[in-house]
Amino acid sequence: MQNTNFSDNPYLQSRQSLDKNASEDISEKIIAVILFACALVSVLTTFGIVVIIFQEAFGFFQEVSFAEFFLDTKWTPLFADRHFGVWPLIAGTFLTTAIAMVVAIPLGLCSAIYLSEYAQPKVAAILRPAVELLAGIPTVVYGYFALLFITPLLRNFVTLEIFNALSAGLMMGVMITPTVGSISLDAIRAVPRSLREGAYALGITKLESIFKVVLPAALSGIIASIILGISRAVGETMTVLIAAGQQPKLTINFAESVETMTAYMAQISGGDSPRGSLNFQTLYAVGALLFLITLALNIGSYWIANRFKEKYE
């Protein structure tokens, strides 16, 4: 009696292949649905946050005019003599941010250049995680370090208030350095090796090739990292809350105590202002303005990055 080998049957092999393909199609569809659901949750969460912020901010502007909010130079919503001029908070925010970027841009960019162009692979493999580790330190630690160590140290050389913008800005700069450095490093490493070799073939030095060839080619990513660092500094809360103080002043004096937008929001959210009150709604008015500022920075980063990318392609 002749044995039948079903594994050699073309019909069965074709059927098995179809069943396998159908199973793979179902698995891919399930994965696609899961990924879409995750993306949808993120979008809906963002949309919900925006709706709630602007809904409460709309209630605030029913009682406080835009002129009073944007043209007044005093911010005293919790005092008996109320003023709702937001400029002191904006000034404090951008003062600490400017100090932070003065620190973060040169440190981050120089570290990116060294790790990409000069460091040995083994050294770079150790130093890059060490630099990025700074981003993992809790911001409250940076705040207390600025208050208890940096401020007393600086007061030996310059006259500073106990709470001041300089100490907070310096610590924020150190905290933002990994953001600027990491993205700039990726942008520099993405520059084709052929551009460097072509520069060397023309007889220029390595340092000249970095500043005249590599950095211009990576400029879109570098600018994006800087603007992202600015957004990170604008949105920082704990460091400025602890080290910069809570005195809203329209000043550019880094030696004085200032209050940032995020510090005020943290102050109100931890206070006794009842929900629905005007004091509580100031939280959302400032939050809406902060959202618009960071949104403008992100849009600007995207636009600048694309413009320079098209220029150098």
N, C-alpha and C positions, 0 to 999 in steps of 0.2 A: 504494500500500500504506500502510495507516494505522499510524503509529508508536504503540507502547504506552508510556505514561509510568508506570513502576512506582512512582515516588515518590508518585503520587496513589492508589495502591491502598490502601484502608482496611485490608485484611488484613495487608499488609506493614508498614504503619505501626504497627498494633497489636502485631505480632510484635517489631518493633524496640523498641517501648516496653517490652514484657515482658522482653526480653533486657537492656535497660538497667537496669530495676528489679532484675532478678535479680543483675546484676553489682554494683550498689550494695549490695544486701543482703549479698552475700558479703564485700564490702570492709568493711562495718560489722561483720559478725560476726568477721572477722579482727582488726580493731582492738579490738573488745571483748575478744577472747581475749588479745591482747597486754597490754591494760591490766589485765585480771584477773590475768595471770601476774605482772606487776610488783607489783600489790598483794599477791599471795600470797607473793612473795619477801620483801617487807617484813614481813609478818605472821609468816612462818616464821622469819625471821632474829631478830625480836624474841622469839619464843617460844623459839628455841634459846638465845639469850643468857640469858633468865630461867631456863630449865631448868639450864643449866650453873652459873650463879651460885648457885642455891639447892641444887643437888646438892653442890657443894663446901662451901657454908655448913653443910649438914646434917652433913657429916663433921666440921667444926670443932666443932659443938655436941654431937657425940658425946664429945668430950674436955673441952670447956669448958662449964660450965653456963650457963643463961640468967642466973641470979643473979650469977654472977661477971662476966658480960659487961655486964650493965645496972646492977649495984649497986656494983661496985668503982669507985674514983675514980682508979686509976693504970693507965696503959697502957705496959707495958714488956715486950712479947712477945719482944723480941730479946735481953733481958738474962738473966743467970743467975737472978735473982730475978724470975720471970715474973708479970706482972699483966695481965689482959685486960679491964680496965674501959674501956669505949669513951667514957665521958663527956668526957675531955679532948679527944678528937678532935671530938666533937659541939660542945663549947664553942668550940673554935678555929674550926670551920666557921661557926657562927652568929654569932660575934663579927665575923669578917671580912665576913660577909654583911650584918650590921646596919650596919656602917660604909659598905659599898658602897651600900646602899639609901638611907642618909641623903644620899649624894651624887647617886645616880641619879634618885630620885623628883623632887626639885625641879628639877634640870636638865632631865630628860626632859619633865616636865609643862609647865614654862615654855617650853621650845623648841616643844612641840606647840601651845600656846596662841598663841605669837607667829606661827608659820608658818601657822596656820589663820585667825586673826582679825585680825592686824595687818600681816603682811608682804605686799608687793605680789607678784603672781603671778610676775614675773620674778625677784624676790629669793628667793621661796620655792623656785623651780625650781633655784636655785643652792645655797641653804643646806641643803635637805633631803639631797641627795646628799653634801654635805660632812660633815654630821653622821653619816649612815649609813656613811660611809667609815671612821669610828672602829671599826666592827664588823669591818672587814676587816683590821685590823692584827693580826699574830700575837700571841697572848697572851704568848709568851716575851719579846717586845719590851716589853710592858707590865711584865713582871716585872723585867727588868733596868733599865728606866727608873725603876721604884719604888725598886729597891735602890741604884742609882748616882746618882740625882738627887733624888728625893723625900725619901728618908731623910736624906741629908746636909743638905738644905734644912730639914727639920723639926727636926733636931737643933740648929739654931741658936736655936730658940725653946722647945722642950720636950726633956725627957730621954727618949731612946729607945734601945733596944738596936739593934744593927745590923740584925738581923732582927726585925721587929715587925709586929703586926696592923694598925696604923694605915696605914702606907704601902701595904701590900697591899690593904687595904680601899678606900683612896682611888682607887687605880688600877683596881680592879675596878668602882668606881662610874662612872668615866669610860668604861670598856669597856661597861658595861651601859646607859648613857644612850641609845644609839641604839635598843635594844630597847624600853625604856619609851617613849621619845619617838615612835618610828615607829608603834607600835600605838595609842598615845593620840591621835596625830594623825589616824589613820584613823577612830577612834571619834568624835572631835570633828567631823570633816568629814562624818560620816554623820548628824549631827543636822540635821533639816530646816530650811531657811532660814526657813520660816514661823514657827517658834518664836522665832527672833531678831527677826523683823519685828514679831511680836506683843508682844515685850518692849519694843521701841523705841516702839511705839504707846502703851504704858502710861506712857511718860515716863521710864523708867529709863535709866541710862547704859550705855555699851558694856561697861565693866568689870563693872557689876552684872549685866548680862545674861549675861556669861560665867560668873560664879560662882553665879548663882542659877537660870539656865535651861540653859545649854549644858553645863556640867560635870555637873550632876545627870542630864541626859538621856544623857550619854556615860559615866556612871559604871561601867557594866558592862564596857565595853572598857578603861577606865582601870585598874580593879581587876585585870582579866585581865592587862594589861601589867605591872603591879607584881608579881603573883604569878609571872608568867613570868620577870621579871627576878630574883626571888628564886631560882627554880629554876636559872637561869643562873649565879648567884653561888654557889649551893651546889655545883654541879658543876664549877666552875672549878678547874683544876689547876696550870698552869705559873706563873701570877702568884703564887699563894700558896706554891708550892713554892720559888720563888726569893726572894721578898721577905719572907714570914712566917716562914720557918725550919722546923725539924723537931724542935721540942721540945714534946711533948704535955703541956700544963698545963691544969688545971681552973681557969681564971681569966677575968676580964672586963677585965683591964688591957690596954688596947690598945697600951701601950708595950713589952710583953714579946713575946718570940718564942713563937709557938704553932704547932701542927701541925693541919692540917685532915684530913678523911677522905680527900679526893682526893690530898693530898700524901703521906699514908702509903701509899696504894695505888701511887702512882708510885715511892715508895722501895722497896717490896717487889718490884714487877715488874721493877725494874732491879737487884735484888740477887742474892745467891747462894743463896737459899732453894730447895731442890729441890722439884719438884712432888710433892704428896702429903704433905709435911711439915706440921706444925702452923703453922709460920711462914708457909708458903705459903697455907694455908687461911684465915689471918686476912685475907688480901686479899679473899677472897670473902665472908667474914662482914661486913666493913666495906662491901663493895660491895653486898651484899644490903640492908643497912640504908640505905645511900645511895639505892638504887633505891626502897625503900619511902617514904622521905622525899620524893623528887621526885614519885613517883606520887601521894602524898597532896596535895602542892601543886598538881599538875595537876588532880586531881579537885576540889579546893577552888576552883580558878580557874574550872573549868567550871560548878560549882554556883552560885557567887556571880554569875558573868556571866549565867546563865539567870535567877536570882532577880531581879536588878535589871532585866533586860530585860523580864520579865513585869510588873514593878512600873510601869515607865514606858511600857509600850505602851498 
